[in-house]
Amino acid sequence: MMPVGGSLLRVLLVEDSEDDALLTVRELRRGGYQVSYRRVEDAPSMQAALQEPWDLVLADYTLPQFSALAALALLQSLRLDLPFIVISGTIGEEQAVAAMKMGAHDYLMKGKLARLVPAVERELRDAAERQRRRRAEAALRQREQRFRALIENASDLILMVDETDILRYVSPSLERLLGYAPQVWLGGSLQPWLHPEEGSLWQAVVHQALQQPDQSFPLELRLKHQQGHWLTFEAIAKRFQEPKSPAGIPGAAYEPTDLDGIVLNARDISIRQRFEQERRRRKEMELALQRQKELSDLKLRFFSMASHEFRTPLSTILLSAQVLESSDPNWLDEKKARNLRRIQSATQSLTQMLTDILTIARAEAEQLEAHPISLDLAQFVAQLVEELNPESDHRLQLQVQPHHIPACLDPKLLRSVISNLLSNAIKYSPQGGPIQVNLTQEGDAVTLMVQDQGIGIPPEDQEHLFDLFHRARNVGKIEGTGLGLAVVKKCLEQMGGHIRIASQPGQGTTVWVRIPLSNGSPALPNSA
């Protein structure tokens, strides 16, 4: 998409040629950017320039006193995360690969700058996404530090049990942590408050602590809250023996006090556990998204290859059928003509299916891009309707208001949207049935309405209208792939448009498509 409102783009050019720098800037401005730039030729001037804020760096591969690789190393040494694109007239494949391995984000040839603006837009989006991730990770670290500080500064739960596992001391923090008054636990065993799976663990720790008074024993215990749920505590158990008191006579025996047993210092880590679980869940989601993107890229490569391989023989079949159809009329009888039309129709359907699948694959791989040009939308729609009218047994009735609608849109995406909607209306309408097509300009957007009197869509299928390969249960033997509306939706998303559908079985279907004439995403009117 074109930059919104002529976005300001701050560019640092590592370039020794003023003419080449001006060509690069001109290409960016043609792409819709307001460009502010500085040209540098060596490391000191680049380092000085990097004291200012920049949006990206464009570097020639080889300069008399500098190079793109040296510029990239300098950028990385300053820990600046800026999109770095190599632009060269002499760079070879091995040099380009080396630059990408060092951290360059893309490379372009000076004589082929058509890809410059899309590459810049992509890298700016990626840089913004990296910055967003860093902010999110910093926020997560801050949250973790706050949680840790809360846990460490909170009053721990301190318990003491004697050799028979009777609680002799319970700290007041019990009521805040678990909801019980200390008196409820005092004089009884700890076992009733422990999770059943950890009773034997606690007994083993008590036995070991009594036998090894100099050792500390870390463990995790789940304790039952007064409300019935379980909290996990990180604890340390250790034998505690208070100094014995003398009997009053020098040399007499010392008597043990009541404070003699196992001390358990426990800290509630339930919040930290939930935080760790959430972090693991987010990490798993990121990995899943990454795997999904890799799969989408793989699918796109496969479908692109398959589409290329299939189109050549399909074109040959279509051309051959057309040649035979226009051959000697003495040879061409009605039966042969009918079969030739079937061949052409099947070939065109298969070609359209390949186009639709490739469009979906590009959209899923986030490589479906809009390349808008200036056009008269009213004339564009009228031409499509005129193309379909001779091939159809239906009456396509077009109304346009006003008669000329200047727009700046991608004609390929636009054709995919309109042709799929019209083809669906023709396919699912009774033979000879009228199809109404209205195109209306409303401010900075247009609304295209396609209305048929066909079989309609059952309510239970309407929530799946944009699912891939989904077809309504009432289509019977009508041919189709279930890709048309999915393609329409993907193309509209790329153009900032929206779609709304109203349909009832046996009463036809009405589709409204709203597309902005310029950048923006106006909302659809509410359903009647």
Solvent accessible surface area in square Angstrom, and as a share of the most:
residue,aa,sasa,rsa
1,M,100,0.45
2,M,81,0.36
3,P,17,0.11
4,V,112,0.64
5,G,72,0.70
6,G,21,0.21
7,S,44,0.29
8,L,110,0.55
9,L,3,0.01
10,R,87,0.32
11,V,0,0.00
12,L,0,0.00
13,L,4,0.02
14,V,0,0.00
15,E,11,0.05
16,D,52,0.27
17,S,35,0.23
18,E,76,0.34
19,D,101,0.52
20,D,40,0.21
21,A,1,0.01
22,L,86,0.43
23,L,86,0.43
24,T,10,0.06
25,V,2,0.01
26,R,144,0.52
27,E,30,0.13
28,L,0,0.00
29,R,124,0.45
30,R,168,0.61
31,G,9,0.09
32,G,23,0.22
33,Y,17,0.06
34,Q,107,0.48
35,V,14,0.08
36,S,51,0.33
37,Y,71,0.27
38,R,94,0.34
39,R,75,0.27
40,V,5,0.03
41,E,70,0.31
42,D,40,0.21
43,A,40,0.31
44,P,99,0.62
45,S,41,0.26
46,M,0,0.00
47,Q,82,0.36
48,A,61,0.47
49,A,0,0.00
50,L,12,0.06
51,Q,138,0.61
52,E,73,0.33
53,P,93,0.58
54,W,24,0.08
55,D,30,0.16
56,L,0,0.00
57,V,0,0.00
58,L,3,0.02
59,A,1,0.00
60,D,15,0.08
61,Y,24,0.09
62,T,88,0.51
63,L,9,0.04
64,P,112,0.71
65,Q,141,0.63
66,F,22,0.09
67,S,32,0.21
68,A,0,0.00
69,L,49,0.24
70,A,42,0.33
71,A,0,0.00
72,L,4,0.02
73,A,47,0.37
74,L,28,0.14
75,L,3,0.02
76,Q,82,0.37
77,S,78,0.51
78,L,59,0.30
79,R,223,0.81
80,L,66,0.33
81,D,54,0.28
82,L,28,0.14
83,P,2,0.01
84,F,1,0.00
85,I,0,0.00
86,V,1,0.00
87,I,9,0.04
88,S,1,0.01
89,G,47,0.45
90,T,115,0.67
91,I,12,0.06
92,G,33,0.32
93,E,137,0.61
94,E,151,0.68
95,Q,78,0.35
96,A,0,0.00
97,V,69,0.40
98,A,42,0.33
99,A,0,0.00
100,M,77,0.34
101,K,167,0.71
102,M,78,0.35
103,G,31,0.30
104,A,6,0.05
105,H,51,0.23
106,D,11,0.06
107,Y,75,0.28
108,L,5,0.02
109,M,65,0.29
110,K,53,0.22
111,G,76,0.73
112,K,152,0.64
113,L,27,0.13
114,A,90,0.70
115,R,110,0.40
116,L,0,0.00
117,V,20,0.11
118,P,35,0.22
119,A,0,0.00
120,V,0,0.00
121,E,25,0.11
122,R,81,0.30
123,E,9,0.04
124,L,43,0.22
125,R,136,0.50
126,D,58,0.30
127,A,17,0.13
128,A,59,0.46
129,E,60,0.27
130,R,56,0.20
131,Q,91,0.40
132,R,118,0.43
133,R,110,0.40
134,R,109,0.40
135,R,141,0.52
136,A,41,0.31
137,E,84,0.38
138,A,32,0.25
139,A,48,0.37
140,L,32,0.16
141,R,132,0.48
142,Q,99,0.44
143,R,87,0.32
144,E,31,0.14
145,Q,117,0.52
146,R,136,0.50
147,F,57,0.24
148,R,97,0.35
149,A,44,0.34
150,L,121,0.60
151,I,18,0.09
152,E,92,0.41
153,N,127,0.65
154,A,42,0.32
155,S,70,0.45
156,D,28,0.14
157,L,0,0.00
158,I,65,0.33
159,L,1,0.00
160,M,12,0.05
161,V,2,0.01
162,D,22,0.11
163,E,114,0.51
164,T,101,0.59
165,D,23,0.12
166,I,46,0.24
167,L,1,0.01
168,R,127,0.46
169,Y,97,0.37
170,V,8,0.04
171,S,8,0.05
172,P,105,0.66
173,S,12,0.08
174,L,0,0.00
175,E,99,0.44
176,R,140,0.51
177,L,22,0.11
178,L,0,0.00
179,G,22,0.21
180,Y,22,0.08
181,A,38,0.30
182,P,26,0.16
183,Q,136,0.60
184,V,88,0.51
185,W,2,0.01
186,L,78,0.39
187,G,53,0.51
188,G,30,0.28
189,S,33,0.21
190,L,0,0.00
191,Q,54,0.24
192,P,89,0.56
193,W,52,0.18
194,L,7,0.04
195,H,29,0.13
196,P,112,0.70
197,E,128,0.58
198,E,21,0.10
199,G,11,0.11
200,S,84,0.54
201,L,78,0.39
202,W,1,0.00
203,Q,109,0.48
204,A,51,0.39
205,V,10,0.05
206,V,12,0.07
207,H,113,0.50
208,Q,78,0.35
209,A,0,0.00
210,L,34,0.17
211,Q,118,0.52
212,Q,80,0.36
213,P,56,0.35
214,D,125,0.65
215,Q,93,0.41
216,S,58,0.38
217,F,30,0.13
218,P,109,0.68
219,L,19,0.09
220,E,84,0.38
221,L,1,0.01
222,R,72,0.26
223,L,1,0.00
224,K,76,0.32
225,H,27,0.12
226,Q,116,0.52
227,Q,147,0.65
228,G,36,0.35
229,H,82,0.37
230,W,89,0.31
231,L,23,0.12
232,T,17,0.10
233,F,0,0.00
234,E,68,0.31
235,A,2,0.01
236,I,93,0.47
237,A,0,0.00
238,K,80,0.34
239,R,38,0.14
240,F,84,0.35
241,Q,99,0.44
242,E,63,0.28
243,P,114,0.72
244,K,108,0.46
245,S,56,0.36
246,P,89,0.56
247,A,63,0.49
248,G,63,0.60
249,I,124,0.63
250,P,131,0.83
251,G,90,0.86
252,A,32,0.25
253,A,74,0.57
254,Y,123,0.47
255,E,97,0.44
256,P,85,0.53
257,T,46,0.27
258,D,128,0.66
259,L,75,0.37
260,D,42,0.22
261,G,0,0.00
262,I,1,0.00
263,V,36,0.21
264,L,2,0.01
265,N,62,0.32
266,A,1,0.00
267,R,74,0.27
268,D,31,0.16
269,I,2,0.01
270,S,9,0.06
271,I,71,0.36
272,R,60,0.22
273,Q,61,0.27
274,R,138,0.51
275,F,12,0.05
276,E,41,0.18
277,Q,100,0.44
278,E,51,0.23
279,R,98,0.36
280,R,133,0.49
281,R,114,0.42
282,R,90,0.33
283,K,113,0.48
284,E,108,0.49
285,M,96,0.43
286,E,94,0.42
287,L,83,0.41
288,A,46,0.35
289,L,111,0.55
290,Q,92,0.41
291,R,145,0.53
292,Q,112,0.50
293,K,94,0.40
294,E,96,0.43
295,L,101,0.50
296,S,9,0.06
297,D,28,0.15
298,L,99,0.49
299,K,70,0.30
300,L,13,0.07
301,R,152,0.55
302,F,113,0.47
303,F,56,0.24
304,S,42,0.27
305,M,116,0.52
306,A,18,0.14
307,S,4,0.03
308,H,127,0.57
309,E,110,0.49
310,F,108,0.45
311,R,78,0.29
312,T,90,0.52
313,P,63,0.40
314,L,15,0.07
315,S,67,0.43
316,T,80,0.47
317,I,81,0.41
318,L,40,0.20
319,L,112,0.56
320,S,54,0.35
321,A,3,0.02
322,Q,75,0.33
323,V,88,0.51
324,L,77,0.38
325,E,59,0.27
326,S,91,0.59
327,S,43,0.27
328,D,76,0.39
329,P,109,0.68
330,N,140,0.72
331,W,110,0.38
332,L,37,0.18
333,D,76,0.39
334,E,113,0.51
335,K,132,0.56
336,K,70,0.29
337,A,12,0.09
338,R,93,0.34
339,N,58,0.30
340,L,11,0.05
341,R,115,0.42
342,R,150,0.55
343,I,75,0.38
344,Q,23,0.10
345,S,62,0.40
346,A,64,0.49
347,T,6,0.04
348,Q,85,0.38
349,S,66,0.43
350,L,68,0.34
351,T,42,0.24
352,Q,77,0.34
353,M,56,0.25
354,L,19,0.10
355,T,46,0.27
356,D,7,0.04
357,I,32,0.16
358,L,18,0.09
359,T,14,0.08
360,I,9,0.05
361,A,2,0.02
362,R,101,0.37
363,A,20,0.16
364,E,56,0.25
365,A,3,0.02
366,E,140,0.63
367,Q,94,0.42
368,L,20,0.10
369,E,71,0.32
370,A,13,0.10
371,H,111,0.50
372,P,38,0.24
373,I,93,0.47
374,S,97,0.63
375,L,31,0.15
376,D,34,0.18
377,L,3,0.01
378,A,4,0.03
379,Q,121,0.54
380,F,32,0.13
381,V,0,0.00
382,A,39,0.30
383,Q,95,0.42
384,L,4,0.02
385,V,6,0.04
386,E,121,0.54
387,E,73,0.33
388,L,36,0.18
389,N,52,0.27
390,P,111,0.70
391,E,139,0.62
392,S,19,0.12
393,D,95,0.49
394,H,21,0.09
395,R,131,0.48
396,L,14,0.07
397,Q,76,0.34
398,L,54,0.27
399,Q,113,0.50
400,V,25,0.14
401,Q,115,0.51
402,P,51,0.32
403,H,142,0.63
404,H,135,0.60
405,I,0,0.00
406,P,104,0.65
407,A,10,0.08
408,C,60,0.36
409,L,10,0.05
410,D,8,0.04
411,P,38,0.24
412,K,163,0.69
413,L,10,0.05
414,L,1,0.00
415,R,98,0.36
416,S,18,0.12
417,V,0,0.00
418,I,2,0.01
419,S,26,0.17
420,N,14,0.07
421,L,5,0.02
422,L,0,0.00
423,S,45,0.29
424,N,36,0.19
425,A,4,0.03
426,I,31,0.16
427,K,78,0.33
428,Y,47,0.18
429,S,12,0.08
430,P,73,0.46
431,Q,148,0.66
432,G,27,0.26
433,G,9,0.09
434,P,48,0.30
435,I,0,0.00
436,Q,35,0.15
437,V,0,0.00
438,N,39,0.20
439,L,3,0.01
440,T,50,0.29
441,Q,61,0.27
442,E,79,0.36
443,G,64,0.61
444,D,93,0.48
445,A,0,0.00
446,V,1,0.01
447,T,16,0.09
448,L,4,0.02
449,M,32,0.14
450,V,4,0.02
451,Q,65,0.29
452,D,13,0.07
453,Q,93,0.41
454,G,4,0.04
455,I,54,0.28
456,G,6,0.05
457,I,23,0.12
458,P,10,0.07
459,P,94,0.59
460,E,82,0.37
461,D,2,0.01
462,Q,56,0.25
463,E,141,0.63
464,H,69,0.31
465,L,27,0.13
466,F,64,0.27
467,D,66,0.34
468,L,68,0.34
469,F,126,0.52
470,H,60,0.27
471,R,70,0.26
472,A,16,0.13
473,R,163,0.60
474,N,51,0.26
475,V,20,0.12
476,G,63,0.61
477,K,201,0.85
478,I,52,0.27
479,E,146,0.66
480,G,32,0.31
481,T,51,0.30
482,G,21,0.20
483,L,2,0.01
484,G,13,0.13
485,L,27,0.14
486,A,5,0.04
487,V,0,0.00
488,V,0,0.00
489,K,72,0.31
490,K,64,0.27
491,C,0,0.00
492,L,2,0.01
493,E,91,0.41
494,Q,42,0.19
495,M,16,0.07
496,G,12,0.12
497,G,7,0.07
498,H,72,0.32
499,I,26,0.13
500,R,41,0.15
501,I,31,0.16
502,A,45,0.35
503,S,15,0.09
504,Q,103,0.46
505,P,67,0.42
506,G,63,0.60
507,Q,126,0.56
508,G,5,0.05
509,T,18,0.10
510,T,14,0.08
511,V,14,0.08
512,W,54,0.19
513,V,0,0.00
514,R,29,0.10
515,I,5,0.03
516,P,4,0.03
517,L,19,0.10
518,S,70,0.45
519,N,75,0.39
520,G,43,0.41
521,S,76,0.49
522,P,31,0.19
523,A,82,0.63
524,L,36,0.18
525,P,69,0.44
526,N,142,0.73
527,S,77,0.50
528,A,149,1.16
